[in-house]
């Protein structure tokens, strides 16, 4: 009960801070609207297919270059290369099935009178593009799905060629409607930072320890309350992004929410750690709000859209968890590409756990104020 009482008090105290709450609501709405309007010309509305890898095994019985099956293969290889698809021939079906389970590749088994396409449920968009290309050449396709090692035949025999309409490329409102929300998730770290100092000034920290609340449990109460208040404060801006700007967040809301929550955990623990590192509040506030968050936001593309390509800049950019989170959300929403999903969450949560461990260590070496 002591733990929950402290969390409840912290939440009420943070929600009473009208200045911080209004900033968390107004700033993302202002930024996403202003940047969406002024930088609308910097975004193309056309779809650009991202390079993908297609692996295949050639089990054709004929070696003739003029057989129907060989012509289908040659036509597909030529068409795929024009669409930025990388091809790799492998030696066995088993090897291809294992690679498909990683959701990073599409596997084709070329057989006489049939082409079997193995897909992963996490890679459906790229698979649809490949199937669209194949059906423009041949109707002899069988579609199979591999999930968790189980192979399920979805369509047998001859499929019908269907027109595939790719998703639209994201515009400025889509982009800034997403990245300004993730930026403000980082600014939620300020809640954790300031609650550490406020509780010291008001002698709440000392009273909690006198009430037999351990130092580690005390920190967990700050993580819990900060995490919850950050979520609450961003709901209005999130609704504005979706329903007013019509920013497209994709259809997999669960994955997007998981990414945002992992970033929230990172930001929350970062703010609390800085609250223990800096003795002077003004120094910690300057470091957090003037250096750390703006730099991570810039590297994550929160101010201007940054393309991958510069190796040195990419190494620096991906130090920021915001870069991975933004890339992952956009990839899932517009490309059904989950290749960065797990690493994005793992990176943010791992850093958060590391910051939490440092906070425990520093707190246990200090006396309550």
C-alpha positions as CSV (number, residue, x, y, z in Angstrom):
1,X,0.0,0.0,0.0
2,X,2.9,2.4,0.8
3,X,4.2,1.9,-2.7
4,X,0.8,2.6,-4.4
5,X,0.2,5.6,-2.1
6,X,3.5,7.2,-3.2
7,X,2.7,6.5,-6.9
8,X,-0.7,8.0,-6.5
9,X,0.7,11.1,-4.8
10,X,3.3,11.5,-7.5
11,X,0.8,11.2,-10.3
12,X,-1.5,13.9,-8.7
13,X,1.5,16.1,-8.1
14,X,2.7,15.9,-11.7
15,X,-0.7,16.4,-13.1
16,X,-1.1,19.6,-11.0
17,X,1.9,21.1,-12.8
18,X,-0.1,22.9,-15.5
19,X,2.9,24.4,-17.2
20,X,4.5,21.1,-17.9
21,X,1.2,19.5,-18.9
22,X,0.3,22.3,-21.3
23,X,3.8,22.1,-22.8
24,X,3.4,18.3,-23.4
25,X,0.0,19.0,-25.2
26,X,0.6,22.2,-27.1
27,X,4.2,21.8,-28.3
28,X,3.8,18.6,-30.3
29,X,0.6,19.9,-31.9
30,X,2.3,23.1,-32.8
31,X,5.4,21.4,-34.1
32,X,3.7,18.7,-36.2
33,X,1.3,21.3,-37.7
34,X,4.0,23.9,-38.5
35,X,6.6,21.5,-39.8
36,X,4.0,19.6,-41.7
37,X,2.9,22.7,-43.6
38,X,6.3,24.4,-44.1
39,X,8.1,21.2,-45.2
40,X,5.3,19.6,-47.3
41,X,7.4,20.0,-50.4
42,X,10.2,18.0,-49.1
43,X,8.2,14.7,-49.1
44,X,7.2,12.8,-52.2
45,X,3.8,11.2,-52.3
46,X,5.0,8.4,-54.5
47,X,5.9,5.0,-53.1
48,X,9.5,3.9,-53.2
49,X,10.0,0.2,-52.9
50,X,12.7,-0.6,-50.3
51,X,15.3,-3.1,-51.4
52,X,14.5,-6.7,-50.3
53,X,16.2,-10.0,-50.5
54,X,14.6,-12.9,-52.4
55,X,16.3,-16.3,-52.0
56,X,15.5,-19.2,-54.3
57,X,16.4,-22.8,-54.9
58,X,16.3,-24.1,-58.5
59,X,14.7,-27.5,-58.5
60,X,13.8,-27.5,-62.2
61,X,14.4,-30.8,-63.9
62,X,15.3,-29.3,-67.2
63,X,18.6,-27.4,-67.9
64,X,17.4,-25.9,-71.2
65,X,17.6,-22.1,-71.3
66,X,14.5,-22.2,-73.5
67,X,12.2,-24.1,-71.2
68,X,9.0,-22.3,-70.0
69,X,10.2,-22.6,-66.3
70,X,13.7,-21.2,-67.1
71,X,12.2,-18.3,-69.0
72,X,9.9,-17.5,-66.1
73,X,12.9,-17.5,-63.8
74,X,15.0,-15.2,-66.1
75,X,12.1,-12.8,-66.6
76,X,11.5,-12.6,-62.8
77,X,15.2,-12.0,-62.1
78,X,15.3,-9.2,-64.6
79,X,12.0,-7.6,-63.4
80,X,13.1,-7.9,-59.7
81,X,16.4,-6.2,-60.3
82,X,14.6,-3.2,-61.8
83,X,12.7,-3.0,-58.5
84,X,15.7,-3.1,-56.2
85,X,15.4,-6.7,-55.3
86,X,18.5,-8.6,-54.4
87,X,18.6,-12.3,-55.4
88,X,20.5,-15.1,-53.8
89,X,20.5,-18.7,-55.0
90,X,20.8,-21.4,-52.2
91,X,21.2,-25.1,-52.3
92,X,18.3,-26.6,-50.2
93,X,14.7,-26.0,-49.3
94,X,15.5,-26.4,-45.6
95,X,18.0,-23.6,-45.7
96,X,15.4,-21.3,-47.4
97,X,12.7,-22.1,-44.9
98,X,15.0,-21.3,-42.0
99,X,15.8,-17.9,-43.4
100,X,12.1,-17.1,-44.0
101,X,11.5,-17.5,-40.3
102,X,13.6,-14.5,-39.6
103,X,11.0,-12.4,-41.5
104,X,13.9,-10.8,-43.5
105,X,13.7,-12.8,-46.7
106,X,11.2,-14.3,-49.2
107,X,11.9,-17.8,-50.4
108,X,11.0,-19.2,-53.8
109,X,11.2,-22.9,-54.6
110,X,11.3,-23.3,-58.4
111,X,9.8,-26.6,-59.5
112,X,8.4,-28.0,-62.8
113,X,5.0,-26.5,-63.4
114,X,4.9,-24.7,-60.1
115,X,6.6,-22.0,-58.1
116,X,6.2,-22.2,-54.3
117,X,6.5,-18.8,-52.4
118,X,7.3,-19.1,-48.7
119,X,6.5,-16.1,-46.7
120,X,6.5,-15.0,-43.1
121,X,3.4,-13.3,-41.6
122,X,5.6,-10.3,-40.6
123,X,6.7,-9.8,-44.2
124,X,3.4,-9.8,-46.0
125,X,3.8,-6.5,-47.8
126,X,7.1,-7.4,-49.5
127,X,5.6,-10.9,-50.3
128,X,2.7,-9.3,-52.0
129,X,5.0,-7.2,-54.3
130,X,6.9,-10.4,-55.2
131,X,3.7,-12.3,-55.9
132,X,2.4,-9.4,-58.0
133,X,5.6,-9.6,-60.1
134,X,5.4,-13.4,-60.4
135,X,1.7,-13.4,-61.4
136,X,2.4,-10.9,-64.1
137,X,4.8,-13.6,-65.6
138,X,3.1,-16.9,-64.6
139,X,0.0,-18.1,-62.8
140,X,1.8,-21.2,-61.5
141,X,2.2,-20.2,-57.9
142,X,1.5,-21.8,-54.6
143,X,1.7,-19.6,-51.5
144,X,2.8,-21.0,-48.1
145,X,3.2,-19.3,-44.8
146,X,6.0,-20.1,-42.2
147,X,5.3,-18.9,-38.7
148,X,7.1,-20.2,-35.6
149,X,8.5,-23.1,-37.7
150,X,5.1,-24.3,-38.9
151,X,4.4,-24.4,-42.6
152,X,0.9,-23.7,-43.7
153,X,-0.4,-23.9,-47.3
154,X,-2.5,-20.8,-47.9
155,X,-3.3,-21.3,-51.6
156,X,-2.8,-24.4,-53.7
157,X,-2.6,-24.8,-57.4
158,X,-3.0,-21.9,-59.8
159,X,-3.4,-18.4,-58.3
160,X,-5.1,-15.7,-60.3
161,X,-3.1,-12.5,-61.1
162,X,-4.4,-9.6,-59.1
163,X,-3.5,-6.0,-59.3
164,X,-1.5,-4.9,-56.3
165,X,-1.8,-1.4,-55.1
166,X,1.2,-0.3,-53.0
167,X,0.6,2.0,-50.0
168,X,1.2,5.7,-50.5
169,X,4.5,7.2,-49.6
170,X,4.3,9.2,-46.3
171,X,3.8,12.9,-46.6
172,X,4.9,15.6,-44.2
173,X,1.9,15.3,-42.0
174,X,2.4,11.5,-41.7
175,X,6.0,12.0,-40.9
176,X,5.8,14.8,-38.4
177,X,2.6,13.5,-36.9
178,X,4.7,10.5,-35.8
179,X,8.2,11.9,-35.0
180,X,6.9,14.8,-32.9
181,X,5.0,12.4,-30.7
182,X,8.2,10.3,-30.2
183,X,10.1,13.5,-29.5
184,X,7.7,14.5,-26.7
185,X,7.9,11.0,-25.2
186,X,11.6,11.9,-24.6
187,X,10.6,15.2,-23.1
188,X,8.5,13.2,-20.7
189,X,11.8,12.4,-19.0
190,X,11.5,15.8,-17.4
191,X,8.7,14.5,-15.2
192,X,11.0,11.9,-13.7
193,X,13.8,14.5,-13.4
194,X,11.8,17.1,-11.6
195,X,9.9,14.8,-9.3
196,X,13.3,13.7,-7.8
197,X,14.1,17.3,-7.0
198,X,10.6,18.3,-5.9
199,X,10.5,15.4,-3.5
200,X,13.8,16.4,-2.0
201,X,12.8,20.0,-1.5
202,X,9.5,19.0,0.1
203,X,11.2,16.4,2.3
204,X,9.0,13.7,0.8
205,X,11.9,11.5,0.0
206,X,13.1,11.5,3.6
207,X,9.6,10.7,4.9
208,X,9.3,7.8,2.5
209,X,12.5,6.3,3.8
210,X,11.3,6.8,7.4
211,X,8.2,5.0,6.5
212,X,10.3,1.9,5.6
213,X,10.1,2.3,1.9
214,X,13.4,1.1,0.5
215,X,15.5,3.3,-1.7
216,X,15.0,0.9,-4.7
217,X,11.3,0.8,-4.2
218,X,11.2,4.6,-4.0
219,X,12.9,4.8,-7.4
220,X,10.4,2.3,-8.9
221,X,7.6,4.6,-7.7
222,X,9.1,7.4,-9.6
223,X,9.5,5.3,-12.7
224,X,5.8,4.1,-12.5
225,X,4.3,7.6,-11.9
226,X,6.5,9.3,-14.6
227,X,5.7,6.5,-17.1
228,X,1.9,6.9,-16.5
229,X,1.8,10.7,-16.6
230,X,3.8,10.8,-19.8
231,X,1.3,8.5,-21.4
232,X,-1.6,10.6,-20.2
233,X,-0.1,13.9,-21.3
234,X,0.5,12.7,-24.8
235,X,-3.0,11.4,-25.5
236,X,-4.3,14.8,-26.8
237,X,-1.4,15.2,-29.2
238,X,-1.8,11.6,-30.4
239,X,-5.5,12.1,-31.1
240,X,-4.7,15.4,-32.9
241,X,-2.1,13.5,-35.1
242,X,-4.5,10.8,-36.0
243,X,-7.9,12.6,-36.4
244,X,-6.9,16.1,-37.4
245,X,-3.7,15.8,-39.3
246,X,-4.8,12.3,-40.5
247,X,-1.2,11.0,-39.9
248,X,-1.0,7.4,-40.9
249,X,0.3,5.1,-38.1
250,X,-0.3,1.9,-39.9
251,X,-2.7,-0.9,-39.0
252,X,-0.6,-2.7,-36.4
253,X,-1.4,-0.6,-33.4
254,X,-0.1,-3.1,-30.9
255,X,3.4,-3.0,-32.3
256,X,3.4,0.8,-32.5
257,X,2.3,1.1,-28.9
258,X,4.9,-1.3,-27.8
259,X,7.6,0.8,-29.5
260,X,6.3,4.0,-27.9
261,X,6.1,2.4,-24.4
262,X,9.7,1.1,-24.7
263,X,10.9,4.6,-25.6
264,X,8.8,6.0,-22.7
265,X,10.7,3.6,-20.3
266,X,14.0,4.8,-21.7
267,X,13.1,8.4,-21.3
268,X,11.6,7.9,-17.8
269,X,14.7,6.2,-16.4
270,X,17.0,8.7,-18.1
271,X,15.3,11.6,-16.4
272,X,15.4,9.9,-13.0
273,X,19.1,9.0,-13.4
274,X,20.0,12.6,-14.2
275,X,18.0,13.6,-11.1
276,X,20.5,11.6,-9.0
277,X,23.7,12.5,-11.0
278,X,23.3,16.3,-10.8
279,X,23.4,18.0,-7.4
280,X,22.1,21.3,-8.9
281,X,18.7,21.2,-10.6
282,X,19.6,23.9,-13.1
283,X,22.6,22.0,-14.3
284,X,20.7,18.8,-14.8
285,X,17.8,20.6,-16.5
286,X,20.2,22.3,-19.0
287,X,21.9,19.0,-19.8
288,X,18.6,17.2,-20.3
289,X,16.5,19.8,-22.2
290,X,19.2,21.8,-24.0
291,X,21.7,19.0,-24.9
292,X,20.5,15.4,-24.6
293,X,16.9,15.6,-25.9
294,X,17.5,18.1,-28.8
295,X,20.6,16.1,-30.0
296,X,18.7,12.8,-29.9
297,X,15.7,14.4,-31.6
298,X,17.9,15.7,-34.4
299,X,19.7,12.4,-34.9
300,X,16.3,10.6,-34.9
301,X,15.0,12.9,-37.6
302,X,12.6,14.9,-35.4
303,X,13.5,18.2,-37.0
304,X,14.3,17.3,-40.5
305,X,14.0,14.0,-42.4
306,X,17.4,12.3,-42.6
307,X,18.1,9.6,-45.2
308,X,20.4,6.6,-44.5
309,X,23.5,6.5,-46.6
310,X,26.3,8.4,-44.9
311,X,28.1,5.6,-43.0
312,X,29.7,7.8,-40.4
313,X,26.5,9.8,-39.7
314,X,24.5,6.6,-39.6
315,X,26.7,5.2,-36.9
316,X,26.2,8.4,-34.8
317,X,22.5,8.5,-35.5
318,X,21.8,5.0,-34.4
319,X,23.3,5.7,-31.0
320,X,20.0,7.5,-30.3
321,X,17.1,5.1,-29.5
322,X,14.8,7.6,-31.1
323,X,16.4,6.9,-34.5
324,X,15.5,3.2,-34.3
325,X,12.0,3.8,-32.9
326,X,11.1,6.3,-35.6
327,X,12.5,4.1,-38.3
328,X,10.7,1.1,-37.0
329,X,7.3,2.8,-36.7
330,X,7.6,4.2,-40.3
331,X,8.8,0.9,-41.6
332,X,5.9,-1.0,-40.0
333,X,3.3,1.6,-41.0
334,X,4.3,2.1,-44.6
335,X,6.3,-1.0,-45.6
336,X,5.1,-3.8,-43.2
337,X,8.8,-4.2,-42.5
338,X,9.4,-5.5,-38.9
339,X,13.2,-6.0,-39.3
340,X,13.9,-3.2,-36.8
341,X,11.0,-3.9,-34.4
342,X,12.7,-6.2,-31.9
343,X,16.0,-4.5,-31.9
344,X,14.4,-1.1,-31.3
345,X,12.5,-2.3,-28.3
346,X,15.5,-4.3,-26.9
347,X,17.8,-1.3,-27.3
348,X,15.5,1.1,-25.5
349,X,14.6,-1.3,-22.7
350,X,18.2,-2.3,-22.2
351,X,19.3,1.2,-21.8
352,X,16.4,1.9,-19.5
353,X,17.4,-1.1,-17.3
354,X,21.0,0.2,-17.3
355,X,19.9,3.7,-16.2
356,X,17.7,2.1,-13.5
357,X,20.6,0.1,-12.2
358,X,22.8,3.2,-12.1
359,X,20.0,5.1,-10.2
360,X,19.8,2.2,-7.7
361,X,23.6,2.3,-7.2
362,X,23.8,6.1,-6.7
363,X,20.8,6.3,-4.5
364,X,22.1,3.6,-2.1
365,X,25.3,5.5,-1.7
366,X,23.5,8.7,-0.7
367,X,21.6,9.8,2.4
368,X,18.1,11.0,2.1
369,X,17.7,14.8,2.1
